[in-house]
Amino acid sequence: MLEEAVVADLSVSENRERVKALQPSTEDESPQATIQSITRRITQSKVWENPKKWKQVQTLLKKLEALVTDEKDFEQTNSQSESLGE
């Protein structure tokens, strides 16, 4: 692909489009597969070795944790309300 880009004198945006076309679409993946794929890519990239990127990842992880925690709290509140006959 690199050789093609050099030979065809492709612009950066054209290269990005080609790379994007080669990557699997996350729209076709199940939510579980998407999470597993992202987790695998984060682990493989060793993003924690770059302090700036790691800080961004930590921020996003905290947001995800808050979403999961909120969801659990919501489900617990609903199940408690149902069991109390509310």
QUIVENNOR-V192778 format. One record per residue. N is the residue number from 1. RES is the residue in one letter. PHI is phi in degrees with one decimal (NA if undefined). OMEGA is omega in degrees with one decimal (* if undefined). Layout:
n	res	phi	omega
N	RES	PHI	OMEGA
N	RES	PHI	OMEGA
This chain:
n	res	phi	omega
1	M	NA	178.7
2	L	-62.2	178.9
3	E	-61.6	178.7
4	E	-60.4	-178.8
5	A	-63.7	180.0
6	V	-69.6	-178.4
7	V	-62.9	-177.8
8	A	-83.1	-179.3
9	D	51.4	-177.7
10	L	-76.9	176.2
11	S	-75.6	179.4
12	V	-61.5	-179.2
13	S	-65.4	176.7
14	E	-66.7	176.8
15	N	-63.5	179.0
16	R	-61.1	179.1
17	E	-61.1	179.2
18	R	-65.7	178.6
19	V	-63.8	-179.9
20	K	-60.7	179.4
21	A	-65.9	-179.4
22	L	-80.9	-178.1
23	Q	-77.8	179.7
24	P	-65.0	180.0
25	S	-75.8	178.4
26	T	-77.7	178.9
27	E	-66.4	-178.3
28	D	-82.5	-176.8
29	E	-83.0	173.0
30	S	-73.0	176.8
31	P	-56.0	-179.8
32	Q	-64.2	-179.6
33	A	-66.1	178.3
34	T	-63.2	179.6
35	I	-63.0	179.4
36	Q	-63.1	-179.8
37	S	-63.5	179.7
38	I	-64.8	179.0
39	T	-60.5	179.2
40	R	-62.4	-178.6
41	R	-66.6	176.8
42	I	-63.6	-179.4
43	T	-64.1	-178.7
44	Q	-66.7	-177.3
45	S	-77.3	-178.1
46	K	52.2	-175.4
47	V	-58.9	-179.8
48	W	-67.6	178.4
49	E	-78.1	176.9
50	N	-109.1	-174.2
51	P	-54.9	-178.8
52	K	-65.6	179.2
53	K	-67.5	-178.8
54	W	-63.3	178.1
55	K	-62.7	177.3
56	Q	-64.5	178.7
57	V	-63.0	179.4
58	Q	-60.6	178.4
59	T	-61.8	179.5
60	L	-66.4	178.3
61	L	-63.3	177.7
62	K	-63.7	177.9
63	K	-65.6	178.0
64	L	-64.6	178.3
65	E	-60.3	178.9
66	A	-64.1	177.8
67	L	-63.3	-179.5
68	V	-66.6	179.4
69	T	-64.0	177.7
70	D	-59.1	-179.5
71	E	-64.9	179.1
72	K	-64.1	178.6
73	D	-61.9	179.5
74	F	-63.0	-179.9
75	E	-65.0	179.3
76	Q	-64.7	179.3
77	T	-63.1	179.2
78	N	-65.2	-178.1
79	S	-68.8	177.2
80	Q	-67.1	179.3
81	S	-64.7	-179.7
82	E	-66.8	-178.3
83	S	-72.4	178.1
84	L	-88.3	178.1
85	G	79.0	-180.0
86	E	-84.0	*
